[in-house]
Amino acid sequence: MIIVAGNTTSDDFAPAANDHGFVYAVDFNGNWVWGKFYYNQSYAVQTISGCQLDARNRLIVYGMCNSMPVVLDLDPLTGNVG
């Protein structure tokens, strides 16, 4: 799988025109697997600046939300938190 993370302000890609960090995955044939935006209660994760697989094969994502740093622990097969 190829995992891509980034930021967008596009109102036709993100839920709104304000900053949203996103992560998505495609398989090696280019087929969409999953894609998500993340929120901490009512605040969007505004930026995603990096990600890596940890020793447990969990996807660890680093970003900013409401001017505070966030670390997300994601299942790389589904993009679900936790």
Secondary structure, 3 states (H helix, E strand, C coil): CEEEEEEECCCCCCCCCCCEEEEEEECCCCCEEEEEECEECCEEEEEEEEEEECCCCCEEEEEEECCEEEEEEECCCCCCEC
